[in-house]
């Protein structure tokens, strides 16, 4: 992955971490789906199912037993950040999805690609109906 961040990710706001994490997750999902050789419309439809708040909240809940205390703290900070949930998600789902994205952004900016990919490997990516 491409990285040029030269700071301490712990000093960034959780919403900035989530902003980066959103892009990291989107790229991961799109890359996994691209290997399945389908039409772009089908790839996009499947990707949307993974990157929506409800799915991300489910993923971070499933990861809880796998997370270190430091990672749980990043999720908590992201979950508690002030943000406004879209109409397509419940407030709780949106808060957990923000925590999920903050964790991905934190791991990416901390250059912990091995750990990032270890966690992401638990997400089974396929073309959903």
GIHUCOR-V799366 format. One line per field, one symbol per residue. phi: phi as a letter, one per 40 degrees, with the letter a starting at -180 (. if undefined). psi: psi as a letter, one per 30 degrees, with the letter a starting at -180 (. if undefined). burial: + if it has 24 or more other ideal C-beta (glycine too) atoms within 12 Angstrom, else -. Layout:
phi = ???
psi = ???
burial = ???
This chain:
phi = .caacbacdcccccccccdccdcccdcccccccdccfbcdccccdcddccccddcccccccccdccccccccccccccccccabccccacccdccccccdccccccccccgbcccdccccccccbaccc
psi = lkkgkhajfffllfeeeeeeeeeeeeeeeeeeeefgilleeeeeeeeeeefleeeeeeeeeffeffkleeeeeeeeeeefkjlkklfflleeeeeeeeeeeeeeeeeefghheeeeeeefffjjkljl.
burial = --------+--+-+++++++++-+++-++--++---------+--++-+++++++++-+++-+---+---+--++++++-+-+---------++++++++++++++++++-+--++--++--+-+-+--
